[in-house]
Amino acid sequence: MIDTLLFLLVDGITNGAVYGLVALSLIVIYTVTRVVNIAQGEYVTLGALSFASALSGYFSPFSWLVAGGLAAFAVLDVADRRLSNSARIRMLLIRSIWIAGVLATAFAANKFPGSYWFAVLAALAATASLGALTYRLTVEPVSGASPIVLLIVSVGVYMVFHGAAVLIWGAEPQSVPPVVDGGVSLGPVFITYQSLWICCFAVLAMAGLYTFSERTLIGQALQATAVNRVGAQLCGIPVRVAGQLSFSIGAGFSALSGLLLAPLITANYDMGFPIGLKGFVAAALGGIVEYPTALVGVALVGLTESFSAFQISAFRDVIVFLMVIPILLWRNAVRPPEAHEH
Amino acid sequence: MTKTVTRDRIATSLCGFISAGAIALASVQPGFAEDKPELRIAAIVSVTGAASALGAPERNAVELFDKTWSTRTDLPFKVKVISYDDGSDPTKAVSLTRKAIEEDKAHVVVCCTTTPSSMAILDTVKAAKITMISMASNAAIVEPASERPFTFKTPTSDKLMLQRTLNYMKRQGIKKIGFFGLEDAYGEGGLKELQPVAKEVGIDLAGTERFARQDTNFTPQALRLKQAGLDAVYIHAIPPSADLAHEALKRVGFTGPIYHGAGSSINAFVDIGKANVEGAIVGVGALNVYDQIAKDNPLRPVLAKFAELYDAAYGKGKVDLFAGQSWDAMLLTVNAYQHMAEAKSDDLAATRIAIKNAMEQTREWPGVNGVYNITPTDHLGLDKRSTFLSQIKGGRFVLIEE
């Protein structure tokens, strides 16, 4: 009995860590831009698939697409008449380095097929940049629109990404080798190294995000934008850049969860959506604004899923998604909606 | 002002482009009239979606058929293949079927890859009186034939496969098994077939657990099965979830043999599972083991020919069972069309019915899946000659001699 419990606990936590990364990206994006990002799960997919192709040494057109998109927007931005020449040069420089970064990681992964870290870098660089591009293309033109408009926009983005993933990588699932094969037996429980790896990475990434937003100026600027958009703008924080940055971070985090998860369940174009939804359930516990509460939510979702799959496997998803209702009731009771409207 | 002018210009040039394109496209169509009648087959395959691992080889075989048959000039008729992707979505399958019937004026609909899609289009084809050939495994698609007069299918049924598998288990001394399957119509169908077969053979079905195709974790269910004290587990799923379920069972320390249904009899099963699925016992069709079956088996030449054609087009060793499902469906159609009793008229409705009647006259026809003997009461037409058992050894399906 006790080893069953341990098994379920370990699995619940591993899955929780994956959902946790997605939940955090949802929160980063929502707080800064007010987008409830339905497409979040697609970054998980794109991260996993671009990782799988980078690892096999195949130079996917995905990196080209992202680099091309970045270049197009760089041209548009630089052409802005209101800019001074020095600002233009600085902008051009930043954009070129950015594009070079995306392509360089992709080329490195292509040059050294099978090298884990290059593949991770290539996948993260491309997907995170795609996040910024998505913001630039879909959210910026309608910035200031009501949350429901932004939500619908993200549904559109979801459909485009979903289709694009099939187009680029095809529909067959791709198996991805784990970082280190095998695992360790803790008493009766066999834990794959990949599970440990996922937990480690998730904790590191979360700690990194925390340090970034508490200790750096840019992080604090993001926080300021999250607390009060207009106020931040008045203080000279470029809200556009903040939005792009939050989308990049969100996309990068989700891509990370995808490429960590891929060795356990294969990378396929269909994998992201349910993960995105479960991340959403977890984030809902914190009202999609509070990080610590969301982490509790993540543990709750992971464990509920694991234990309900053991007890009544036919209903496990129903139970997980039904959790939204008590969560929302609880949030409304504890903190009425007016209290956290800014 | 300038803006409107530019916009107008863009609009004009766009219109120009589109009409030029339309003219170019139209002129590609053959301009001369053909005397030969045309056999139009609509193939609706799940190239994308959850069943894409099965749909991809099926689509390949459809393309192969299209390439080899629609260019033939020695036939008294022409073959036209119309190919669609239902995205593993039953709703889409229904609308594509309607499109094939009404707009494309197809004579036969080859649909669908999955059981849910096949079940969804039953009423549509029955109302249109058009032959439908399914590539999905569940027997409920064609049974009872009196209620589904226009529905046929090519894959061997779960029932035949389960009878062979469970009889083999019994001979191995297995008394208590567990079912571990998908929670959709495919998995439920497998379970529904398993229950009576288990009773008939005398094996105790002591545990049933489900999972979904998109699940990220299969361990809890596997734990439950392990604790039920089973002699063997039967997995009824398709890759990749069939692989993941298998791995989960091993991870929790289940040491008994693990059996798989025909959903796993596909190269992707080994490609994804690699060393983890070594030793799995998989119910397969003749095509998986075509080079290992007895020399005098009537299927052998048909199989070898198809495997050669397929491998030449898509790479050596690529042929697998699901490519055979659509291939057989296409060839059965051609066979029925050739043996149609009535004169080939331009009457679409009459031809559709004539094809259906000819389908029911198929006798001892060797296909890739087995020898077909289709009758008005048996719309599957396969017998136990269509099922084989194999074990994964060294990344290959190795025939188990019984």
Interface residues (C-beta under 8 A of the other chain):
Chain A: T4 F7 L8 D11 T14 N15 V18 V166 G170 A171 E172 P173 S175 P188 F190 T192 L261 L264 I265 T266 N268 Y269 D270 M271 F273 P274 I275 E305 S306 F307 A309 F310 S313 A314 R316 D317
Chain B: V47 T48 G49 A50 S52 A53 G55 A56 E183 E209 R210 F211 A212 R213 Q214 D215 T216 N217 T219 P220 Q221 L223 R224 Q227 P239 P240 D243 L244 R251 V252 G253 A268 D271 I272 K274
